[in-house]
Amino acid sequence: MDKFILEKGLKWIPYNKFKNVEYLNKGGFGTIYKAIWLKNDKEWECHESCLDSSEIIYFYGFTKNPDTLKYMAVMYYANKGNLRENLTRIVESAWDQKLYMLYGIISGLNVIHKQNLIHCDFHDGNILNHNYYEKDEKNRAYKIYVSDLGLCQPVKSFLKEYKIFGVVPFMAPEVLRGKSYTSASDIYSFSMIMWEFTSGIPPFNNRAHDIQLSLSICKGERPEIIENTPQCYVDLMKKCWDEDPLKRPSSEEVLEIIKKWIYLPYGKEIKDIDEVLKRNAMEFINAPIEHNNLVTESHPQACYTSRLLNFTSKKLNEILESEMLVSEDLNDYMIKDLKLLGK
């Protein structure tokens, strides 16, 4: 690791430059701490990342804990935690604020995709919130950052065949069935974040995140559409969670749609706008602000941390294929019975 850091010219930060090291959380790939960097008395988060972008959490360099001898990545500290921790606030926000946040999220994902990279673990725990005016409650300038970029890529390389790693509700059906991650599977994950912005709760929080839920997702089950959600928003969300990855829009396409929704109601000119898009944008102006009336207590076997699942894609496919054969046999019997009745 020391040789790798030197060869890549990465910044090395001595561990004694940090004080007040404090445990924050444990994720699927490591433990997260925050600390004060003595260099300039600002707080940075020790975590993982890579790209340098305004929508990607900023990576400063590496350090090493002298007690555990473990390497740590030093990142910018987002003081409002992850998206999941802010869902109650988000769902009660006006639609213009929701769209600005979604625009930040899809902008970060688009930066990743434009580099021919795939996130592979895109969920609400890997999207961070920061308020630049934390001490001023009247001035809330929330900034969205995408973190944990591409962490599933190295995991995929050492997982045994058919193993599945991730957060089940955010995983595309083709990934659950053993297909490789693609930019389209990231878009599927984004659709679940879109749904959270209308519900205020994580998807499938009332169910065990097990093989039964995975089977249901592969068969086409999706979270229930929330009442009073603008129809154009529902239409885009459904396209993003389409069972066929080839029918899902690209991050660039989603970015452009959300950008037009944001700017049209405020009279800003965008070329080549048709009346349908203008009408769609106005839906957000007229949509009521919702409150979280859904069940917020999660099922004891719901898990929103990335993990190695206790079933394989091979087992999942075997069950789906056997159910398909049974269904085909039943259809054959029904056809035969109808023919007999016709005699």
N, C-alpha and C positions, 0 to 999 in steps of 0.2 A: 504493500500500500504506500509506504514512504517513497519507493522508487516511482510508482505511478504518479504521485502528486508532483514530484520533481520533474518527471518527463513531460507532464502536461502543463507545467508552469502554473499550477493552481496555487492560490494564496494559502499560506499556512499561518494560523493564528494560535499563539501559545495559550494553553488552557488557563494559565495564571492571569491572563488578561480579562477573565470573566469573574464576576462576583455575584452573590445572591442567586446561585444556580438553583432553580426551582422546578420540580416535576410538574408537567402540565397534563400529559395524556399518554396513552399507549396505543399505537396504531398497528396495522397489520405488518409493518416492516421495521418497526423499532419504537423506541421510547422518545417522547418529545419533552424538551425542557425549555424554559426561558431563563435568560440571564442578563445582567448588565455588562456591556462591553466597556471596559475602562478607558478605551481609546477616546470615546466621545460621550460617555454617559448616556447612551441611548440603548434601548432594549432591542435585542435581536433574538430570533427563535432558532434553536438548534434542531435542524430537521434536514430534509432532502429536497433537491430541485436541480434544474439545469439551465433552461433558456433565460436569456436576459431580455425581458419585455415588460412593458408597463402593466400587462395583465398577468404576468407570471411572477410568482413570489421571488424576490431577489435573493440570489445565492452569493455569499461573500467569500467563503473558503472553508477549510477544514481545521479541526482541532482534534485533540486526543485526550480522553479522560485518563489521568495517571493512575487512578484507583482501579478502574475496570479494564484499562488498556484498549478500550473501544474507541474507534474513530467516530467523529461527529461532524455533520455538515452544519455550517452556520448560515442562518437565513434571517431575512427581515421578520420582525415580530408583528403579527396581525393581532391587534389588541381586542378585537371583538369575536375571536374564536371562529369556528367553522360555520358553514351555512346551516347545518342541522340545528345548531344551538340558537339560531336566529329566526327560525321558521315562524314562530308566533308573531314576531314583529313584522316580518315580511308579508304574511298573509293579510295583515291589517293595514298595510300601506296602500296608497293610491296606485292605480295602474301605471301611471307615468314613472313612479319610483321602481316598481317591479320590472318594467321594461328596461330601464337603465341598468338595473342589476343583471338582468338576463343578457343584455347587450355586452356587459363586461365579461360575463362568463363565456359566451359564445365567441367573443373576440379573443380571449385567451386560448380557447380550443382551436380557433382558426389559425392562430399563430403557430401552434403545434403542428397542425395538419399541413400548413404551407411549407414547413421544414421537412415534409415527408416522414413525419413521426406520428405515432399513435400513443394516446395517453394510457389506455389499457386498464385503468382503475379509476374511472371518472365517476365520482359520486359526491354527495353533499358534504362528506367529511374531509374531502380534499379541495374544497373551495373555501377560501378564508375571507373574513371581513375585517376591515380596518377603518377606524374613525380618527381622522386627523385632528379633530377637535374634541377629544375624549372628555376634557374637563369642562367643556361648554355644552350643556345639554340642549341649548337652543340652536346650536350650530352643528348639525350632524352630516358631515361629508363622508359618507360611507364609500369605501373603495373595495372592489372585488379582486381577489387574486386566486389564480389556479396554482395548486401545489402538487407535490408527489408525481411529477411528470414521468410517465413511462415506467413506473416501478414494476409493472407486471412483465415487462420485456425480459429482464434477466430471470425472473421467476419462471417464465414459460420455458426458458432454456434448460432449467434443471429439474422441472417437474417430470415425473414419470408419465408415460403415455396414458391418456384418458383422465388424468387428474384435473380438477377444476379449482381455481383460486379466484376469490373476489367477494363482492357483496351481492348476493343473489338478486334482490329486486332491481339492481342497476345493470345486471348482465343481460346482454342481448340473447335471444333464444338460440341463435346459431353458435354462440360462444359456449353456452351451456351444453350444446350437443357436440362440442369438441372441435369446432371450426376455429381458425386463427382469428385473432383480433384484427379489426380493420378500422378505418376512419368511420365507417357506417355503424360499427358497434359502439363507438364513442357517442355518435349522434343518438343512438337508442338510449344511452345513459343520460344524455341531455334531456330527452323527453320526460324522464322521471323527475328531473329537477324542475322542468316546466310544470309538471303536475303538482309538485310540492308547493309551488308559488300560488296555487289555487286552493290547496287543502290545508296547509299549515302543519302537515305531518309527513313523515317519510312514507314512501309507498309500501303497501303490504305490511304495515306495522302490527296488524291484528292477527298475523299468521306466523307459524313456525317457518323459518327460512331453511327448509329441508328439501328433500327430493320431490315431495308432493307439490310444493310451490313451484319448483323448477319445471315439473311436468306441466303444470297449469300454464306457466308462461310460454312454454314451447307449443302448447295447444292454442295459444292466442289470448289468454286472459291478461287483461291490463287493469290498472286502477280505475275505479268508477269516476266518470266525468262529474265534476263539481258543478252544482246548479249556479246559474248566472255567470258562468265563464264566457267571455266573448267568443262567438262561433268561429271567427277567423283564427283565434288562438287555439281552440280545440282542433280545428282542421290541421294546423301546422303540427301540433303535438302528436296527433294520430299519424301523420306522415312520418314523423321522426321515430315512432315506435312500430312502424310497419313490420310485419313478420319477414318480409322480403327485404334484405339489406340493400338491394339494388334500387328499391323504390324510395328509400329514405333520401332526403335532401342532403347536400354537402354542408359543411360548416359555413362556407362562403355564402351559400344561398340563404341559410337561416339568418346569418348576420345581416344581409341586405334587407330581408323581410322585416326584421325587428327594427332596423334603422329607420325604415320608412314609417313604421307604426309610431315611432317616437317623434319624428320630425313633422309629419303631416298635420297633426292637430294644432301645431303652433305656427302654422302659416309659412313655414320655411319651404322654399321651392326645391323640388326634386324633379328632374326631367323624366318624361315618359310615364307619368302617373295616370292610371285609368280610374274611372269612377268607382269601380269595385274596391280597389285598394283604399281609396279615400273613405268609402263607406265603412270598410273594415276598421280603419284607424279610428273612426268616430265611435265605434263600439266601446273602445276603452274609455272614452270620455263619459259615456252614459252608464257604464257598468258600475254597480254598487260596490262599496268596500265591504268585503266579507270578514266574518269573524270565525274563528276555528270552533266549529260545533261537532267535529268528528271525535272519535275515541282517540285520546292522546296517549293512553297507557299501552305500551308495547307488549306483545306476546312474549312470554319468558324465553322462548326459543327464537325470537327475532334477533338478528345480529347484523349491525351496520359497520362492523370492522372487517377489513379484508382478511380472508382466512382460507386455508386449504379445506375444501368441503369433504364431508365424510362419505361421499358417493362419487362415482365416476361418470364421465360422459358416455362411456360404453354401456353402463347399467341403465342410464337414462334412455339411450337409443333402443336398447333391447325392450324396455317396457313400452315405449312409444310404438315400436314396430309390431309387438305382439298385440297391442290394443288395436292397431290398424287392421291386422289380420282378422281379429274377432269381429270388428266392425264390417269388414268386407264379407265375412261369412254370414253375418246377420242380414246384410243386404241381399245376398244370394238367396237365403231362405225366404225373405219377404217377396222377392221377385217370383220364386217358384210357387209360393202360396197364392199370389195374385193370379198367376197363370192357371192354377187349379180352380180357383173361384170363377175364372172366366169360361171354364168348360161347361 
